[in-house]
Amino acid sequence: MSEAAERLETFLGRVPYVRFLGMHAKLAGDEMTATLPFAPHLVGNTVMPALHGGVLGAFMEMTALAQLSVISPPSSRVPKTIDIAIEYLRPGKAQVTYARADVRKVGRQIANVHVEAWQEARSKPVAFLRGHFLLRGA
């Protein structure tokens, strides 16, 4: 297992909300894809049924933090979220959801990350996230 894969597994095992969501992630070269399997406890709208918006937002935030864990040197601390903005584009259906994070800029203390989440096709995203994360002194 590569050092990046070890850091990813450490992050995923350390955060309790990741376990609650049932989220997992895989590395393929330098790209990480996060997966959120569907589970009934993640539904917010039982009529459609659709994923809860907070679940979708948290999944994307965890994807950003997981990506930062892959590119950052090993640390005993998880980066802290400074702010995030989420664009919900369409309902998250009761099915598997995927996400990829793009680290746009890493400074000495702050990282800027964009995340896209999709279900059936990556060309039809269900939501985007833009966020800033505190890397040091967290």
C-alpha positions as CSV (number, residue, x, y, z in Angstrom):
1,M,0.0,0.0,0.0
2,S,1.4,3.4,-0.9
3,E,2.0,6.2,1.6
4,A,-0.9,8.2,0.1
5,A,-3.3,5.2,0.4
6,E,-2.2,4.7,4.0
7,R,-3.0,8.4,4.8
8,L,-6.4,8.1,3.2
9,E,-7.3,4.9,5.1
10,T,-6.1,6.6,8.4
11,F,-8.3,9.6,7.7
12,L,-11.4,7.5,6.8
13,G,-10.9,5.4,9.9
14,R,-10.4,8.4,12.2
15,V,-13.6,10.4,11.4
16,P,-16.8,8.9,13.0
17,Y,-19.1,10.7,10.5
18,V,-17.4,8.9,7.7
19,R,-18.4,5.6,9.3
20,F,-22.0,6.8,9.9
21,L,-22.3,7.7,6.2
22,G,-20.7,4.5,5.1
23,M,-18.4,6.4,2.8
24,H,-15.3,4.9,1.3
25,A,-12.7,6.1,-1.2
26,K,-10.2,4.7,-3.6
27,L,-7.1,6.1,-5.2
28,A,-6.3,5.5,-8.8
29,G,-3.0,7.1,-9.5
30,D,-3.2,10.7,-8.2
31,E,-7.1,10.8,-8.4
32,M,-9.3,9.9,-5.5
33,T,-12.9,8.9,-5.9
34,A,-15.2,8.9,-2.9
35,T,-18.3,6.7,-2.8
36,L,-21.4,7.1,-0.7
37,P,-23.5,3.9,-0.9
38,F,-27.2,4.4,-0.5
39,A,-28.7,3.6,2.9
40,P,-32.2,4.3,4.1
41,H,-31.0,6.4,7.1
42,L,-29.5,8.9,4.6
43,V,-32.9,9.8,3.1
44,G,-34.3,13.3,3.8
45,N,-37.3,13.3,1.5
46,T,-39.2,10.0,1.8
47,V,-41.7,10.9,-0.9
48,M,-39.1,11.1,-3.8
49,P,-37.0,9.4,-2.1
50,A,-34.0,11.7,-2.0
51,L,-30.8,12.0,0.0
52,H,-30.9,14.6,2.8
53,G,-29.1,17.8,1.6
54,G,-27.0,17.8,4.8
55,V,-25.8,14.2,4.0
56,L,-24.8,15.3,0.5
57,G,-23.0,18.4,1.8
58,A,-21.2,16.4,4.5
59,F,-20.2,13.7,2.0
60,M,-18.6,16.4,-0.2
61,E,-16.9,18.0,2.8
62,M,-15.5,14.7,3.9
63,T,-14.3,14.1,0.3
64,A,-12.4,17.4,0.4
65,L,-10.8,16.5,3.7
66,A,-9.9,13.0,2.5
67,Q,-8.3,14.5,-0.6
68,L,-6.3,16.9,1.6
69,S,-5.2,13.9,3.8
70,V,-3.8,12.3,0.6
71,I,-1.7,15.3,-0.4
72,S,-0.7,16.6,3.0
73,P,2.2,15.3,5.1
74,P,1.1,12.9,7.9
75,S,-0.5,14.7,10.9
76,S,-2.4,13.8,14.0
77,R,-4.9,16.6,13.2
78,V,-7.6,16.7,10.6
79,P,-7.8,20.1,8.7
80,K,-10.5,22.4,10.0
81,T,-13.2,23.7,7.7
82,I,-13.1,27.5,7.5
83,D,-16.1,27.9,5.1
84,I,-17.9,26.0,2.4
85,A,-20.4,26.9,-0.2
86,I,-22.6,24.2,-1.8
87,E,-24.6,24.4,-5.0
88,Y,-27.4,21.8,-5.1
89,L,-28.1,21.2,-8.8
90,R,-30.6,18.3,-8.7
91,P,-32.0,15.9,-6.1
92,G,-29.7,13.2,-4.9
93,K,-31.7,10.0,-5.7
94,A,-31.8,6.9,-3.5
95,Q,-28.7,5.4,-5.2
96,V,-24.9,5.4,-5.0
97,T,-23.3,8.8,-5.1
98,Y,-19.7,9.6,-6.2
99,A,-17.5,12.6,-5.6
100,R,-14.1,13.9,-6.6
101,A,-12.1,16.7,-5.1
102,D,-9.9,19.1,-6.9
103,V,-7.4,20.9,-4.7
104,R,-7.1,24.3,-6.4
105,K,-4.5,25.9,-4.1
106,V,-2.5,24.9,-1.1
107,G,-0.9,27.7,0.8
108,R,1.1,27.7,4.0
109,Q,-2.0,27.5,6.2
110,I,-5.1,27.4,3.9
111,A,-6.2,25.1,1.1
112,N,-8.9,25.9,-1.5
113,V,-10.8,22.8,-2.6
114,H,-13.6,22.2,-5.2
115,V,-15.7,19.0,-5.1
116,E,-18.2,17.7,-7.5
117,A,-20.7,14.9,-6.7
118,W,-22.7,12.8,-9.2
119,Q,-24.8,9.7,-9.4
120,E,-25.6,8.3,-12.8
121,A,-23.1,10.2,-14.9
122,R,-20.3,12.6,-14.0
123,S,-21.5,14.9,-16.7
124,K,-24.7,15.4,-14.7
125,P,-23.5,16.5,-11.2
126,V,-26.0,16.6,-8.3
127,A,-24.0,19.2,-6.4
128,F,-20.7,21.2,-6.1
129,L,-18.8,22.4,-3.1
130,R,-16.2,25.1,-2.8
131,G,-14.4,25.3,0.5
132,H,-11.4,26.7,2.4
133,F,-9.7,24.5,5.0
134,L,-7.1,25.4,7.7
135,L,-4.2,23.1,7.4
136,R,-1.9,24.2,10.3
137,G,-2.7,25.1,13.8
138,A,-5.9,23.2,13.4
